[in-house]
Amino acid sequence: QGMKAEQGVGVVLPSSSIPLVSTPKQGDKTPWCSAGTAAWTSGKNRRVCHAMARLEMGNLWEEFNRLGTEMIVTKAGRRMFPTFQVKLSGLDPLADYVLLMDFVPLDDKRYRYAFHSSSWLVAGRADPAAPGRVHFHPDSPAKGAQWMRQIVSFDKLKLTNNLLDDNGHIILNSMHRYQPRFHVVLVDPRRDSERFAHQNFKSFSFPETQFMAVTAYQNHRITQLKIASNPFAKGFRDGEPEPPANSSPASPGSSSPSACAAGYTGTGVSPGAGRAPTPAPAPPAPSALAPAANSNLGTLPAPGHPKPNTS
């Protein structure tokens, strides 16, 4: 606790309610899975314990973070910019993995933006938590070799403030702060894989990706930076028409249609994780996911979080 994570590498999230600590630096000779390592990495399956995730576009994320990143949420759903992208290493090339994301509140507060001081102020206690959901990367499951071959991009993920959303988008409350989390889950082929579920995943958090959910940008400097750095904001720069709402920057690592799942809010702890989200209605199970993967995900939530509803 209190250790600074190596920039772009992220924070390895523990599997239970213990404080977050830093990811071991690349090049650290300590074997992560041995008895001498931290509790949340020792005992992990060797096919996940060496997994490393490095955030892409780290400098851009840092630039937004210094200003106070804002992400638009709409009823129809809006893609994130910057897009969450990671480069993976340390996976077993021949093993199958499912990659997914969830979002957790950073605190139990609701905010408002003070234009006269260009700062965020606490406006009261947080609204009731939105239904907890996860977003499965549409290429899941896939071999470790495939995941490590190219940048993994979550450019299909959309954020919404519609509590009744039935499109599988991530539901967030506007004017609340969130931390995205990234999870690597091993597809365990064993018949009794549920017994080993706690060993078969590794979770990462990148503090520079924290953001405020908003229905319209509040800080004009965020607006300017989004326009300057987003290739699909060219219309704002040149006076051309705005691109279609369903456009997103082309990026490697994602070529399949979106596949989302509802219900699971992940593992690990953030300051606001004690508030249990309301479970979302259970959609049909995804045909693309192996049964073993679904079994693993069913045991991932930390105490106080609902079981997953998969779609």
Phi, psi and omega in degrees: 000133180092348178284144182271128180288147174298134186302130177084346181272328176093182181244129176283124183273136177289164184273352181219184187283078174229156183300148176289143174227178188278153171292137172302142181291150175298137183097350177297127186276355180292125177290114189300333186266000184282170182294340183274000182269175182299156188299327186276353175250328175292144182085354177284151175301137184297343180279352176239336190292338179266002181298136176233141178234125178246127182290130174277159182055037184302322181295321179292317177301318180296321180297316176295318184298324179296329179274338185100085187302137174238139176237131181285134171243137180226167179297320182280342182102135181229136177289154179280145165218126001297152175287140177283116180224141178225156171248123184261149173212166176081008177276159172284118184303332185263353180272156178264141180225148170251134177247137182209164178229152168218173184227130181238147177297142178278337180200186181252038185237154170251146188239164169221155182260127178266106184292329183292332180247000181051050182212159178269134180238149177290128182254353181149191179285155182298150172292162176308139186300138176290157179305129181288132180220162172236160175240117175277135174299133187297343178274359181285144352277158178209162180293151177303324180299320180293316181298324183277346185288332185215171178292135177268119185243132176259051185281354176269347184293135179234147179252135180224157172250013180273106182296340180260013182305131177241021180258004179081011179287160177285124183264123180231157173269131177295149180066029174234151183263141184225154174241116173292146176229146184239133186233134174251120184239124177284133173277105185274118184282353182293146181298324181260041186300333181299331179296333186250013186303321182293343180269346195257019177217159174219137187239147183228147175228135178246106184304330182288353179263005176300149181205164172260128175280129182221157174267345174206143181299135181262315181273118184296335178289328174294316178303313181297317181292323177297315180296319183289329188252348181266117181299337180270007174260016182302326180298326178289328181283321188254003182077019179269166180299149178292141180293163178304150184296335183266013177279151175211152180301136177293135181210149180290157172096359180214114181227355184262161174298159182292143173225113183247162175223153185243148169115313187280135178247015167091186178239168182093179187226139166231167186306332183260011189285353181287346182269116184283123176294157177283127181299143177272156176302145185275114173280178179295152180290146182286134178287338184285340185264135178293147179306322181298323179294317179297323179297317180298314185294332182296340182251005185287324188303139175287165179306137179094358179248150182285159172292157183283147164253124184259151177222000000 
